[in-house]
């Protein structure tokens, strides 16, 4: 899927559809890095690697999750008018990434 299509889909998912394309692109990149980290847990260089098409929807969900938490990163507790927010860890919930299968190969 092209970067432009991902940005268009992410913009549709967002409540604020006026978000700048550059900002959406950065969050897509951050989400892509999370996916690649899960896919290649022992790799340190991701140059030339892209998120596989089968994980693009997860990338969009993770990017949307990051965008929705903007301004409240790492929040421990927030209670307002009956709304309770607790973010014990400021990272992506494991449930969002559990569908990603780590890549492995035999050592030669």
C-alpha positions as CSV (number, residue, x, y, z in Angstrom):
1,X,0.0,0.0,0.0
2,X,1.3,3.4,-0.8
3,X,2.2,6.0,1.8
4,X,-0.4,8.4,0.4
5,X,-3.1,5.7,0.8
6,X,-2.0,5.0,4.4
7,X,-2.2,8.7,5.2
8,X,-5.6,8.9,3.7
9,X,-6.9,5.9,5.7
10,X,-5.3,7.2,8.9
11,X,-6.9,10.6,8.3
12,X,-10.3,9.0,7.9
13,X,-9.8,7.1,11.2
14,X,-9.0,10.3,13.1
15,X,-11.5,12.6,14.8
16,X,-9.5,15.6,13.7
17,X,-9.2,15.1,9.9
18,X,-7.3,18.4,9.5
19,X,-4.1,16.8,10.9
20,X,-1.1,17.7,8.7
21,X,0.1,14.9,6.4
22,X,3.7,15.3,7.7
23,X,2.5,14.5,11.2
24,X,0.5,11.5,10.1
25,X,3.6,10.3,8.2
26,X,5.7,10.5,11.3
27,X,3.2,8.5,13.3
28,X,3.0,5.9,10.6
29,X,6.8,5.6,10.7
30,X,6.7,5.2,14.5
31,X,4.1,2.5,14.2
32,X,6.0,0.8,11.4
33,X,9.1,0.7,13.7
34,X,7.1,-0.9,16.5
35,X,6.0,-3.6,14.0
36,X,9.5,-4.2,12.6
37,X,10.8,-4.4,16.2
38,X,8.3,-7.2,16.9
39,X,9.0,-8.9,13.6
40,X,12.8,-8.8,13.9
41,X,13.6,-8.7,17.6
42,X,17.4,-9.1,17.2
43,X,17.9,-6.8,14.2
44,X,19.3,-3.3,14.8
45,X,19.2,-1.9,11.3
46,X,15.8,-1.6,9.5
47,X,17.1,0.2,6.3
48,X,15.3,-1.1,3.3
49,X,12.7,-3.0,5.3
50,X,9.0,-2.0,5.1
51,X,5.9,-3.1,6.9
52,X,4.5,-6.1,5.0
53,X,1.1,-5.6,3.5
54,X,-0.5,-8.1,5.9
55,X,0.4,-5.8,8.8
56,X,-0.6,-2.5,7.3
57,X,-3.9,-2.4,9.2
58,X,-2.1,-3.0,12.5
59,X,0.3,-0.1,11.5
60,X,-2.8,2.1,11.0
61,X,-4.3,1.1,14.4
62,X,-1.0,1.7,16.2
63,X,-0.5,5.1,14.6
64,X,-4.1,6.0,15.5
65,X,-3.4,4.9,19.1
66,X,-0.3,7.1,19.2
67,X,-2.1,10.1,17.7
68,X,-5.0,9.7,20.2
69,X,-2.6,9.7,23.1
70,X,-0.8,12.9,22.0
71,X,-0.6,15.3,24.9
72,X,-1.1,12.5,27.5
73,X,1.9,10.3,26.8
74,X,2.7,8.2,29.8
75,X,-0.2,9.5,31.8
76,X,-0.5,7.6,35.1
77,X,-4.0,8.7,36.1
78,X,-6.5,11.2,35.0
79,X,-10.1,11.4,36.3
80,X,-12.5,14.0,35.0
81,X,-16.3,13.9,34.9
82,X,-16.5,10.1,35.4
83,X,-13.8,9.4,32.8
84,X,-10.8,7.5,34.2
85,X,-7.5,7.1,32.3
86,X,-4.5,5.1,33.4
87,X,-1.5,4.5,31.2
88,X,0.8,2.3,33.2
89,X,3.2,2.0,30.3
90,X,3.5,4.6,27.6
91,X,4.0,2.1,24.9
92,X,1.7,0.1,22.6
93,X,-0.4,-2.5,24.3
94,X,0.8,-6.0,23.7
95,X,-2.6,-7.0,22.4
96,X,-2.2,-4.7,19.4
97,X,1.0,-6.4,18.4
98,X,0.3,-10.1,19.2
99,X,-0.7,-10.9,15.7
100,X,2.8,-10.2,14.4
101,X,4.9,-13.2,13.9
102,X,8.6,-12.8,14.6
103,X,10.9,-13.6,11.7
104,X,13.5,-16.3,12.2
105,X,16.0,-18.2,10.1
106,X,18.7,-20.8,10.6
107,X,22.2,-19.5,11.5
108,X,24.8,-20.6,9.0
